[in-house]
Amino acid sequence: MTIRHFALAGLVLLLTGILFANETTDWVGTATNPEIQYRSQVFESAQACSLEFRDQQQGRGPTTFDAEVDYKSVTLDSEGHPVMKTDRENIVVTPTQVGNSQISSCAGVLAVRLSFVQRN
C-alpha cells in the first residue's frame, strides 16, 4: 500500500471515532485514591462507556486495583430518569500501558472508587 492509502485509512478511522463517540473527558482522580486517575468516553450508538486508567505513582511493575464504577444506565426508571448502577472491574496498569474497561448499557460515568490497590 502507498502512503496515500495509509493516510486515507487513518482519516477514516479518526472520523469514525468522532462521529460515533462523545469527547473523551480529562483525566480525573478516583474518589478514594487521587493518584490513580481515569478518563471516560461515551459511545451513544453502542450505548456503552469506555474507561482508561493510569497510575501517577506507577513504579517499574504493574499496578492492580479493583474499581467500583458508578454510572448512569440507559435503563430508565418509572419516571423516565436514568437508573444509577455500579459495576466492579479489576484493572491492571503497566508503565507502558493504561488499563481499560468497557461498560455496556452506560450513558455516563458518575464516580469511580477503589477498594484495593497493589503496586509492584
DADAHU-V63982 format. One record per helix or strand of 3 or more residues. SS is the DSSP state (H for helix, E for strand). FROM is the first residue (numbers start at 1). LEN is the number of residues. Records with the same first field share a line. If there is no record, write none. Layout:
BEGIN
SS = FROM-LEN + FROM-LEN
END
This chain:
BEGIN
H = 3-18
E = 36-8 + 48-8 + 63-14 + 82-13 + 99-6 + 106-14
END
